[in-house]
Amino acid sequence: MKNTKETKARLERFRDLYSSALIAAEEGRKGLIKNMNQYLGSDEIDGSSERASIVRNVTFEVIESQINPDIPVPKVDTSCYSIKREQNARAVERLSSALRQRLPFEELNDRDERYTYIYGGSIFYVEWDSTQTDTAGEGTVRVHLISPLDFIPQPSVGSVEDMDYCFLHFTTTRGELKSKYGVKEEELVLAECEYLASVDDSSEDVVAVIVAFYRGEDGQVGKFVFSGDLPLLDLPNYYKRKINLCKNCGMDIDSCNCAMPKSYFRDLNLERVNIDGVNIEIPYYIPKSFPIVIRKNTIGETDLLGSSDCERIRPQQQAINKVESRILQKLLRAGITPIMPEGTAITLSNSVFGQIIKTRPGESIDSYGKIDTTPDISQDIEEAERLYDQAKRVLGISDALQGTDSLKSESGYARELKIARASSRLESKKRMKYLSYCRLYELIFKHYLAFADEPRRFSYRDTFGRVHFSEFNRYDFIERDNEGNYYYDDSYLFTVDRNADTQYQSESLWETNLLNLERGTLGNKDDPMALLRYWQLQDKAHYPYARENVEYFQDLINRRSAQANNETQESENKNE
């Protein structure tokens, strides 16, 4: 941290920027809250204080029908080909794939899908956590999914890449402030309490933490963290490597023996690296972008987020609520009123059937009548369904995508093709997801290039189902320019494997592999080698018990090969 006077001035600056950005974002935040309430089934009617008596939540239904559990598979290429760069590209690709399986992407994707369709987008935040370790070394990447309500952008700027600053809002406890930022007990009164909507009063133990990312005059990314009047962290060069030293003795804070050590951070500009047996000094790799990726639903003209599905179908949702409320009111007022001669004895009942009429001796049932006030609601039902179809058409949701188009049995592959044709209008949303994950994988790679000092090892399967070990070593990315200067090469192209991102990929692959076997594409289907290849492909597509079949045919082939070798050896011995 800087001295008290400088820190206070910077705190005031960022607090003012945050307040201005929050005011500018107020209308947009109201819209985001309105979208979430609509998804949750709000009974509000726009422009009226009257509430809907019943809500048919078609918004929830059409959004949930779009949820895709697939996590895009990374694919990395070189921008300038060489054998070394091609090997590096494969290492980056395998690193990204390993982290895709290791990090909690299933949970992140589940929330990301809903945030994107409800709000129009979602926010990924990537950070390097040096306190965490894995089997390979110290530090690892952490990926967070942030609600758009907790992302406060620079006003009037439609892209994170173009922003000078932006803010993230987090909720934590006073205890976390003490353990993570070293805040003293007497300083906690300066922290800002966080109001919780779930309780009547704000909890004194829960505080709001604001993280500011900004660009300094030198273009480097900085980070400033505060809570109310309490500054927590000030890193003008966020990505720069730093060493924690003692002001008293100048040694590493973990090694000094001072009675009262005073900690301060010093930037490290150069690192010593051994290249081909020669020790050189090279600048540490420093990422240039904010550690934030925004996934948009569909691109708008100027909005930072994309277009919200809730906003698109709000007219239909509002109209359906009104129609359904009218249907309910009609049915509640409906009934049958009896008509009877004067002096008829009637016995009242508390049952749901209402009144019971008893005739007198000698009276005919024809003396009685009724007025049936049951309304005709067929037109209302037809209108509600018409509005529902409108909402689906607006978003491009078909019956095939929802699985309500046909009750006949069909193969998974045939169903996938039908869904693919039906969901062609949703392709732009899928492309936006691809784009966000490309940027996310690239950001993860750059964090490892900057901070992963030890090589990282991980396993992967090849096309034959065999397990191999690969290694990501950031020193492999050191190149030399025409002037003889060494630098870290980050010029790799990130895409996703679109063939691996279909909702029914596994089942369709099972059927395709079987079809290839039967057609002889893999060789004679009675040949153990062809059967081995078939089961290796099925194992890669996660077919049940395929691994056992791979092992069986591998063992069978090995035994036959050994037997053939023995017979050959015996034949040669006889000839001798």
Salt bridges, closest charged atoms under 4 A:
GLU27 OE2 - LYS30 NZ 3.68
ASP43 OD1 - ARG51 NH1 2.80
GLU44 OE2 - ARG51 NH1 3.87
ASP46 OD1 - LYS34 NZ 3.40
GLU64 OE1 - ARG114 NH2 2.79
ASP77 OD2 - LYS75 NZ 3.50
GLU86 OE2 - ARG90 NH1 2.29
GLU93 OE1 - ARG90 NH2 3.10
ASP110 OD1 - ARG114 NH1 2.89
ASP112 OD2 - ARG295 NH1 2.76
GLU113 OE2 - ARG295 NH1 2.93
GLU113 OE2 - LYS433 NZ 2.98
GLU127 OE2 - HIS144 NE2 2.79
ASP129 OD2 - ARG142 NH1 3.47
ASP134 OD2 - ARG456 NH1 3.26
ASP150 OD1 - HIS169 ND1 3.14
GLU185 OE1 - LYS178 NZ 2.83
GLU194 OE2 - HIS169 NE2 3.22
ASP229 OD1 - ARG15 NH1 2.00
ASP234 OD2 - ARG10 NE 2.87
ASP267 OD1 - LYS242 NZ 3.97
GLU271 OE1 - ARG474 NH2 2.87
GLU281 OE2 - ARG272 NH2 3.36
ASP309 OD2 - LYS429 NZ 2.76
GLU324 OE2 - ARG56 NH1 3.84
ASP380 OD1 - ARG326 NH2 2.73
ASP380 OD2 - LYS330 NZ 2.86
GLU383 OE2 - ARG386 NH2 2.86
GLU385 OE2 - ARG56 NH1 2.96
ASP399 OD1 - LYS392 NZ 2.71
ASP405 OD1 - ARG415 NH2 3.35
ASP405 OD2 - LYS418 NZ 3.34
GLU410 OE2 - ARG415 NH1 2.79
GLU410 OE1 - LYS418 NZ 3.64
GLU427 OE2 - ARG431 NE 2.90
GLU442 OE2 - LYS446 NZ 3.36
ASP453 OD2 - ARG241 NH2 2.63
ASP453 OD1 - ARG474 NH2 2.71
GLU454 OE1 - ARG456 NH2 3.59
ASP462 OD2 - ARG466 NE 2.92
ASP462 OD2 - HIS468 NE2 2.77
GLU479 OE2 - LYS84 NZ 3.84
GLU479 OE1 - ARG85 NH2 3.96
ASP489 OD2 - ARG85 NE 3.28
ASP539 OD2 - ARG461 NH1 3.97
ASP539 OD2 - ARG547 NH2 2.50
ASP555 OD2 - ARG559 NE 2.86
